């Protein structure tokens, strides 16, 4: 089984929930994904009492996660647009795939982010950030676009 090392940035409600979910459901998620998904590093300004990070490598500098050569996927859950954009672009520059739940980031900088990711042959995933998890963006982008001719 292939090892996939994940770095999570942000320990708010969504970040701590993501960590708890991945840790609690690893025995279900790993076989279904055919990967061993491991949270290798967390970047957050402060701890969250609802999330046990004692066994995790926690950095107070989120950019450490984006630059960590061992990380395969960076999960951006810090919110806002300025620092979040810088974090995502740094992750992409360092060859990381990115997952985000940041609607404002995608609205303001999505075209730039997706174009850069495509030029690097990387993926930026964001479906869960829209319509409560309904994969609507792909349908809008691919299914409702009028085909030429």
C-alpha positions in Angstrom: 0.0 0.0 0.0 1.4 3.4 -1.0 2.2 5.9 1.8 0.6 9.3 1.4 1.8 11.9 3.8 -0.6 14.7 4.6 0.1 18.1 6.1 -2.8 20.0 7.6 -2.7 23.8 8.1 -5.2 25.1 10.5 -6.6 23.7 13.8 -10.0 25.4 13.9 -13.3 23.6 13.7 -12.6 22.2 10.2 -8.9 21.4 10.7 -9.4 19.7 14.1 -12.4 17.8 12.7 -10.4 16.6 9.7 -7.6 15.3 11.9 -10.0 13.6 14.2 -11.9 12.0 11.3 -8.7 10.8 9.6 -7.3 9.3 12.8 -10.6 7.8 13.9 -11.4 6.3 10.5 -8.0 5.2 9.2 -9.0 1.5 9.2 -11.8 2.3 6.8 -10.2 5.1 4.7 -6.9 3.4 3.9 -8.2 0.2 2.3 -10.8 2.2 0.3 -8.1 4.6 -1.0 -5.6 1.8 -1.5 -3.1 4.1 0.3 -1.8 4.5 3.8 -2.8 8.1 4.6 -0.7 9.5 7.4 -0.9 13.0 9.0 2.8 13.8 9.0 2.7 17.5 10.1 0.3 20.1 11.3 0.7 23.8 11.0 -1.3 26.0 13.4 -0.8 29.1 15.5 -2.3 27.5 18.5 -3.6 24.1 19.7 -7.3 23.1 19.8 -8.6 21.4 22.9 -10.9 19.3 20.8 -8.0 17.7 18.9 -5.2 15.6 20.3 -2.0 16.5 18.4 0.4 15.0 21.0 1.5 12.3 18.6 1.9 14.7 15.6 4.6 17.0 14.4 3.1 20.5 15.0 4.7 23.6 13.7 3.6 27.2 14.5 4.7 28.2 11.0 2.3 26.9 8.4 4.8 27.4 5.6 7.0 24.7 7.2 4.3 22.3 6.2 4.2 23.6 2.6 8.0 23.3 2.3 8.4 19.9 4.0 9.9 17.6 1.4 8.1 14.5 3.0 4.6 15.9 2.6 2.6 14.8 -0.5 -0.7 16.7 0.1 -1.2 20.0 1.9 -4.7 20.6 3.4 -5.3 24.4 3.7 -7.9 25.1 6.4 -6.7 28.5 7.7 -9.3 30.6 6.0 -8.9 34.1 4.6 -7.4 34.8 1.2 -4.0 36.5 1.5 -2.0 34.1 3.7 -4.0 31.2 2.4 -3.1 32.1 -1.2 0.5 32.4 -0.3 0.4 29.0 1.5 -1.3 27.2 -1.4 1.1 28.7 -4.0 4.1 27.8 -1.8 2.8 24.2 -1.5 2.4 24.0 -5.3 5.8 25.5 -5.9 7.1 22.7 -3.7 5.3 20.0 -5.7 2.5 19.3 -3.3 -1.1 18.6 -4.2 -3.6 20.8 -2.3 -7.0 20.3 -0.7 -8.9 23.4 0.5 -12.2 24.2 2.1 -11.7 27.9 1.4 -14.5 29.3 -0.8 -13.2 32.8 -0.6 -9.7 31.7 -1.7 -11.2 29.9 -4.7 -13.5 32.8 -5.6 -10.6 35.4 -5.5 -7.6 33.4 -6.7 -9.0 30.2 -8.1 -8.1 30.9 -11.8 -4.5 31.7 -10.9 -4.2 28.7 -8.5 -5.7 26.2 -10.9 -3.6 27.4 -13.8 -0.4 27.2 -11.8 -1.3 23.7 -10.4 -2.1 22.5 -14.0 1.3 23.8 -15.2 3.0 21.8 -12.5 0.8 18.7 -13.1 -0.7 19.0 -9.6 -4.2 18.8 -8.3 -6.1 21.3 -6.2 -9.2 19.8 -4.7 -12.0 21.8 -3.2 -15.4 20.1 -3.8 -16.2 19.8 -0.1 -16.1 23.6 0.3 -19.1 24.1 -1.9 -22.8 23.3 -1.3 -22.2 21.3 1.9 -20.1 18.7 0.1 -22.3 18.3 -3.0 -19.8 18.0 -5.9 -21.4 20.9 -7.8 -18.4 22.6 -9.3 -17.3 19.8 -11.5 -20.9 19.5 -12.8 -21.0 23.2 -13.6 -17.6 23.2 -15.1 -18.0 20.1 -17.3 -21.7 19.3 -17.6 -23.3 22.6 -18.2 -20.7 24.2 -20.4 -22.0 24.6 -24.0 -19.8 22.7 -26.4 -18.6 24.5 -29.5 -20.1 23.5 -32.8 
